[in-house]
Amino acid sequence: MNSGLSKVLLIAGLLLFAGEIKPQSQESDKLPNILLLVADDLGYADLGCYGGDIETPNLDRLAGQGVRFSRFHTSPLCAPTRAMLLSGNDNHIAGMGVQGAPFEAFGYEGHLSDRIVTIPQVLRGAGYHTYMAGKWHLGMEPENNPHRKGFDRSYVLLRGAGNHYDDQGLFKETPISLYTENGNPAKWPKGKYSTDYYTSKLIQYIEEDRQDDRPFFAFAAFTSPHWPLQVDKSFWKKYEGKYDNGYEELRKKRMKSLKKAGMIPENAVMPPWHPRVKPWDSLSLEEQKQESRKMELYAGMVDNLDYNIGRLIDYLKDIGEYENTLIVFMSDNGAAAEDFYHDSHYGPFIRAHFNEDFDRMGEADSFISYGPQWAEAGSAPFSYFKGYTTEGGMVAPMIMSGPGVRRTNKIHQGFLTLVDLAPTFYEIAGARYPDRFLGRKTYPLKGKSLVSFLKGSTGRIHDDNYVFALEHYNAAMLIKGNWKITNTEYPLEIQNFKLYDLSKDLGEQYDLKEQEPDIYAELQEKWEAYAREVKVLVPPPGFE
């Protein structure tokens, strides 16, 4: 036995003795690897296997070997999703009640709290190697680095976005983008493309430990297709001219293709456009030309993302680990409508270092976002996009494939959320979430393991009494069965919640609170209980 493995086994033994993290019994001696792939701002309707028009053959093959989920819910923004994903808990319990403006109050710390234990911490205690490459966005201080949150090896972008080709910062507070490797400051290799490089890093980490025969948890936190829209011509050129009919036409086509693919019901109706979207025919020919190029670039980034997922799959096959790796692919929220280039706060710094010239679109000095117009096409058939607690901001694609997934080429139409993933991973790995960790009491997990569903022993994940609630910076929602209350007005006031029946109204267009007062009152009561539990502040400090 090599010395490294001896040390790991000694540490694991001490943890078991201390009662921190305990293994469960296993059906076999060989534990499966877990590969978690997270796209950044990918739209619900983009993937080929969901009915989209972008070429995603590797993800399509994964879907054919596993399950696609049509009602998978995330948070409406990047950082709260990552906090919930890695903790299996509410974003306030995990410390991310607000993104980008932390303050000293329960739930609003702006980094992972000590009330939770992360997936890599639990899995490392169960004997797993733990790796990460990509976007962190959960605290820039050394004590909040992934190196201190359970990852053996990590190469991460600390902030929520970065240039895809170099370390030119996007924010005046960090004019040079901040990266760390294994907790130490790291440089970006100029000219390397983000998705390519993060993929190579994960392969490197797995390869370095391959000989000790321990399972791994690998988290690919890709920054694609998050703005700025940048990608090599070889990926976007194949889409040239494909979107010349505009975003309105694309949204119509995607509604039809989503229905044909079985992702949405035949009676789904397209909701009205967001008020910020200009009609396509009101644009000049030059504006239409630039708009089409935006979507070509976006499609190229998704195409490149799929290519790199293919690289990971091929590597796993080459080393004989593909059949023993559970692969989970998801997006972190709905499609993104932000346009920081023209933003009053962020724009001056960005415009000083980037351009939006047509002939340079997609290159390292170009800063392009595709805006609410294309985001709404990416969120079909839902209302609105990232940042909103409408379904358009929170329903994302998710695919699961690998050992334990006995359903193949299936679509699950039932409700589930990102907090269901942590308990799923723990059951698969034979790990128990601890009641106490490092001397502190922990909050219990919020989700439910998917293992029984994936094996085919049950057809449902949650029953109609399950409640999922979320609040972020006064955007709020609560779902129970097919009923949902949503608030999109600021500041949050409970009388502003609207009631929707998602079984008949995916686009959240028909407020039923007057017609269904008892259901509305019940969901309001559950919201108030949730708000008390996680200590929601209304409005939070600094709210404008």
Residue pairs with C-beta under 8 A, 6 or more apart in sequence:
2 212
4 212
5 212
5 214
8 127
8 214
12 125
12 126
12 127
15 21
15 125
16 22
16 23
19 434
19 436
20 125
20 434
20 436
20 437
20 438
21 121
21 122
21 125
21 126
21 431
21 432
21 433
21 434
21 437
22 431
22 432
22 434
23 126
23 127
23 430
23 431
23 432
24 427
24 430
24 431
24 432
25 430
26 430
30 215
30 324
31 126
31 127
31 128
31 215
31 428
31 429
31 430
32 215
32 324
32 325
32 326
32 402
32 403
32 404
32 428
32 429
33 215
33 216
33 217
33 218
33 316
33 321
33 324
33 325
33 326
34 123
34 128
34 215
34 216
34 217
34 218
34 325
34 326
34 328
34 425
34 428
34 429
35 218
35 220
35 312
35 316
35 325
35 326
35 327
35 328
36 217
36 218
36 219
36 220
36 328
36 330
36 421
37 220
37 222
37 309
37 312
37 327
37 328
37 329
37 330
38 85
38 134
38 219
38 220
38 221
38 222
38 329
38 330
38 331
38 332
39 222
39 224
39 225
39 302
39 305
39 329
39 330
39 331
39 332
40 78
40 135
40 221
40 222
40 223
40 224
40 225
40 226
40 331
40 332
41 78
41 225
41 226
41 227
41 331
41 332
41 333
41 334
41 335
41 336
41 386
42 225
42 302
42 305
42 331
42 332
42 335
42 378
42 396
42 397
43 52
43 331
43 334
43 335
43 375
43 377
43 378
43 379
44 50
44 331
44 334
44 335
44 378
44 379
44 380
44 382
44 392
44 395
44 396
44 397
45 51
45 52
45 254
45 257
45 258
45 377
45 378
45 379
45 380
46 52
46 54
46 56
46 302
46 335
46 378
46 397
47 54
47 56
47 59
47 60
47 63
47 302
47 397
48 54
48 55
48 56
48 57
48 59
48 60
49 56
49 59
49 60
49 63
49 64
49 68
49 261
49 399
50 68
50 258
50 261
50 263
50 397
51 254
51 257
51 258
51 259
51 260
51 261
51 263
52 254
52 257
53 242
53 250
53 253
53 254
53 257
53 299
54 239
54 299
54 302
54 303
54 306
55 238
55 303
55 306
56 302
56 303
56 306
57 306
57 310
58 306
58 307
58 309
58 310
58 313
59 306
59 309
59 329
59 399
62 309
62 313
62 327
62 329
62 399
62 401
63 399
63 401
63 409
64 408
64 409
65 401
65 405
65 408
65 409
66 327
66 399
66 400
66 401
66 402
66 405
66 407
66 408
66 409
66 410
67 399
67 400
67 401
67 405
67 407
67 410
67 411
67 412
67 454
68 263
68 397
68 398
68 399
68 410
68 411
68 412
69 397
69 398
69 399
69 400
69 411
69 412
69 416
70 263
70 264
70 411
70 412
70 413
71 395
71 412
71 413
71 414
71 415
71 416
72 330
72 395
72 396
72 397
72 398
72 416
72 417
72 418
73 394
73 395
73 396
73 415
73 416
73 417
73 418
73 468
73 479
74 81
74 84
74 85
74 330
74 331
74 332
74 333
74 394
74 395
74 396
74 417
74 418
75 81
75 84
75 91
75 333
75 394
75 418
75 470
75 472
76 333
76 334
76 386
76 387
76 388
76 389
76 393
76 394
76 470
76 472
76 475
77 99
77 333
77 386
77 387
77 472
78 99
78 135
78 137
78 160
78 332
78 333
79 96
79 99
79 100
79 137
79 138
79 160
80 91
80 96
80 97
80 99
80 470
80 472
81 332
81 333
81 418
82 96
82 135
82 136
82 137
82 138
82 221
82 332
83 91
83 94
83 95
83 96
83 112
83 138
84 90
84 91
84 94
84 96
84 417
84 418
84 419
85 119
85 332
85 418
85 419
85 421
85 422
86 94
86 112
86 118
86 119
86 120
86 138
86 149
86 422
87 93
87 94
87 112
87 116
87 117
87 118
87 119
87 419
87 422
88 116
88 119
88 419
88 421
88 422
88 423
88 433
88 445
88 446
88 447
89 115
89 116
89 419
89 443
89 445
89 446
90 419
90 446
90 469
90 470
90 534
91 97
91 107
91 470
91 472
92 106
92 107
92 108
92 471
92 534
92 535
92 536
93 107
93 113
93 115
93 116
93 443
93 446
93 534
94 112
94 113
94 115
94 116
95 107
95 108
95 109
95 110
95 111
95 112
95 113
95 115
95 116
96 107
96 109
96 110
96 111
96 112
96 138
97 105
97 107
97 108
97 471
97 472
97 473
97 534
97 536
97 537
97 540
98 108
98 110
98 472
98 473
98 540
99 110
99 160
99 472
99 473
100 110
100 160
101 110
101 540
101 542
102 108
102 109
102 110
102 111
103 110
103 540
103 541
103 542
105 535
105 537
105 540
105 541
106 535
107 113
107 534
107 535
107 536
107 537
108 537
108 540
110 139
111 138
111 139
111 141
111 144
112 118
112 138
112 139
112 144
112 149
114 438
114 440
115 440
115 442
115 443
116 442
116 443
117 433
117 434
117 437
117 442
118 149
118 150
119 150
119 217
119 219
119 422
119 425
120 128
120 130
120 132
120 146
120 149
120 150
120 151
120 152
120 217
120 219
121 149
121 150
121 437
122 150
122 422
122 426
122 431
122 433
122 434
123 130
123 150
123 217
123 425
123 426
123 429
123 431
124 130
124 150
124 152
125 431
126 426
126 429
126 430
126 431
127 214
127 215
128 214
128 215
128 216
128 217
128 429
129 152
129 153
129 205
129 206
129 209
129 214
129 215
129 216
129 217
130 150
130 151
130 152
130 153
130 216
130 217
130 218
130 219
131 151
131 152
131 153
131 154
131 202
131 205
131 206
131 216
131 217
131 218
131 219
132 146
132 151
132 153
132 154
132 155
132 156
132 218
132 219
132 221
133 154
133 155
133 156
133 197
133 198
133 199
133 201
133 202
133 205
133 219
133 220
133 221
134 156
134 157
134 198
134 219
134 220
134 221
134 222
134 223
135 156
135 157
135 160
135 161
135 221
135 222
135 223
135 226
136 145
136 146
136 154
136 156
136 157
136 158
136 221
137 157
137 158
137 159
137 160
138 144
138 146
138 149
139 145
139 158
140 158
140 159
140 178
142 148
142 183
145 154
145 156
145 158
145 180
145 183
146 154
146 156
146 180
146 183
147 154
147 180
147 182
147 183
148 183
151 219
152 205
152 209
153 181
153 182
153 205
153 208
154 180
154 181
154 182
154 183
155 179
155 180
155 181
155 182
155 186
155 198
155 201
156 179
156 180
156 181
156 221
157 177
157 178
157 179
157 223
158 178
158 179
158 180
159 170
159 171
159 174
159 177
159 178
161 170
161 223
161 226
161 227
161 228
162 169
162 170
162 177
162 188
162 194
162 223
163 169
163 170
163 177
163 228
163 230
163 364
164 193
164 194
164 195
164 223
164 224
164 228
164 230
164 231
164 364
165 190
165 191
165 192
165 193
165 194
165 230
165 363
165 364
166 188
166 190
166 191
166 364
167 176
167 177
167 179
167 187
167 188
167 190
168 176
168 177
168 353
168 354
168 364
168 365
169 175
169 176
169 177
169 353
170 177
170 228
170 340
170 346
170 349
170 350
170 367
171 346
171 349
172 348
172 349
175 349
177 188
178 185
179 185
179 186
179 187
179 188
180 186
189 197
193 231
193 232
193 304
194 222
194 223
194 224
195 222
195 223
195 224
195 301
195 304
195 305
195 308
196 304
196 308
198 220
198 221
198 222
198 223
198 308
199 220
199 308
199 309
199 311
199 312
202 218
202 220
202 312
203 311
203 312
203 315
205 218
206 216
206 218
206 315
206 319
207 319
209 216
210 319
215 324
215 429
217 425
217 429
220 312
222 305
222 308
224 231
224 301
224 302
224 304
224 305
225 298
225 301
225 302
225 305
226 336
227 336
227 338
227 340
227 367
227 368
227 369
227 370
228 354
228 366
228 367
228 368
228 369
229 294
229 297
229 298
229 301
229 361
229 362
229 366
229 368
229 369
229 370
230 297
230 301
230 362
230 363
230 364
230 366
230 368
231 297
231 300
231 301
231 303
231 304
231 362
232 300
232 304
233 300
233 362
235 300
235 301
235 303
235 304
235 307
236 296
236 297
236 299
236 300
236 301
236 303
236 362
237 300
238 300
238 303
239 295
239 296
239 299
239 300
239 303
240 296
241 292
242 295
242 296
242 299
243 250
243 291
243 292
243 295
243 296
243 299
244 288
244 292
245 280
246 280
246 288
246 291
246 292
247 277
247 280
247 291
247 295
247 373
247 374
247 376
247 377
248 273
248 279
248 280
249 280
250 295
250 374
250 377
251 270
251 376
251 377
251 380
252 270
254 377
254 380
255 264
255 268
255 270
255 380
255 381
258 264
258 268
258 380
258 381
259 265
259 266
259 268
262 411
263 411
264 381
264 506
265 506
267 504
268 381
268 506
268 507
269 381
269 506
269 507
269 509
270 380
270 381
270 507
271 381
271 382
271 383
271 507
271 508
271 509
272 509
273 376
274 337
274 372
274 376
274 384
274 385
276 337
276 372
277 372
277 373
277 376
278 373
280 288
280 291
283 291
289 358
290 358
290 361
291 373
291 374
293 358
293 361
293 362
294 361
294 368
294 369
294 370
294 371
294 374
295 370
295 374
297 361
297 362
297 368
297 370
298 370
298 374
300 362
309 329
313 322
313 327
316 322
316 325
323 402
323 403
324 402
324 403
325 402
325 403
326 400
326 401
326 402
326 403
326 404
326 405
326 425
326 428
327 399
327 400
327 401
327 402
328 398
328 399
328 400
328 421
329 397
329 398
329 399
329 400
330 396
330 397
330 398
330 399
330 418
331 396
331 397
331 398
332 396
333 386
333 393
333 394
333 396
334 375
334 378
334 379
334 382
334 384
334 385
334 386
334 388
334 392
334 393
334 394
334 395
334 396
335 374
335 375
335 376
335 378
335 379
335 385
335 386
335 392
336 369
336 370
336 375
336 385
336 386
337 371
337 372
337 375
337 376
337 385
337 386
337 387
338 369
338 386
338 387
339 369
339 371
340 346
340 347
340 350
340 367
340 369
341 347
341 350
341 351
341 354
341 356
341 367
341 368
341 369
343 350
350 367
353 365
354 365
354 366
354 367
355 365
355 366
355 367
356 366
356 367
356 368
357 366
360 366
361 368
362 368
372 385
375 385
375 386
376 384
376 385
376 392
378 385
379 385
379 392
379 393
381 506
381 507
382 390
382 391
382 392
382 395
382 506
382 507
382 508
383 390
383 391
383 392
383 507
383 508
383 509
384 390
384 392
384 393
384 488
385 392
385 393
386 393
387 393
387 475
388 394
388 475
388 488
389 470
389 472
389 475
389 476
389 477
389 486
389 487
389 488
390 477
390 486
390 488
390 508
391 502
391 506
391 507
391 508
394 470
394 477
400 450
400 454
403 428
404 428
404 451
404 454
404 455
405 454
406 454
406 455
406 456
407 454
407 456
412 453
412 461
414 460
414 461
414 462
415 461
415 462
415 466
415 468
415 479
416 450
416 461
416 462
417 447
417 468
418 447
419 445
419 446
419 447
420 447
420 448
420 449
420 450
420 461
421 447
421 450
422 433
422 445
422 447
423 433
423 445
423 447
423 448
423 449
424 447
424 449
424 450
424 451
424 454
425 431
426 432
426 433
426 449
427 449
427 451
428 451
433 442
433 444
433 445
434 442
435 441
435 442
436 442
448 461
448 462
448 466
450 461
452 458
453 459
453 460
453 461
464 480
464 481
464 482
465 480
465 481
466 480
466 481
467 478
467 479
467 480
467 526
467 530
468 478
468 479
468 480
469 476
469 477
469 478
469 479
469 526
469 527
469 530
470 476
470 477
470 478
471 492
471 530
471 531
471 534
471 536
473 540
473 543
474 487
474 490
474 491
474 492
474 538
474 539
474 540
474 543
475 487
475 488
475 490
475 492
476 486
476 487
476 492
476 497
476 527
476 536
477 484
477 485
477 486
477 487
478 484
478 485
478 523
478 526
478 527
478 530
479 502
480 522
480 523
480 526
482 501
482 502
482 503
483 499
483 500
483 501
483 502
483 519
483 523
484 499
484 500
484 502
484 508
484 523
485 497
485 498
485 499
485 500
485 513
485 520
485 523
485 524
485 527
486 497
486 498
486 500
486 508
487 493
487 496
487 497
487 498
489 496
490 539
490 543
491 538
491 539
491 543
492 536
492 538
492 539
493 538
494 524
494 527
494 528
497 513
497 520
497 523
497 524
497 527
498 508
498 511
498 513
499 511
499 512
499 513
499 516
499 519
499 520
499 523
500 508
500 510
500 511
500 512
501 510
501 512
502 508
504 510
512 519
512 520
513 520
530 536
531 538
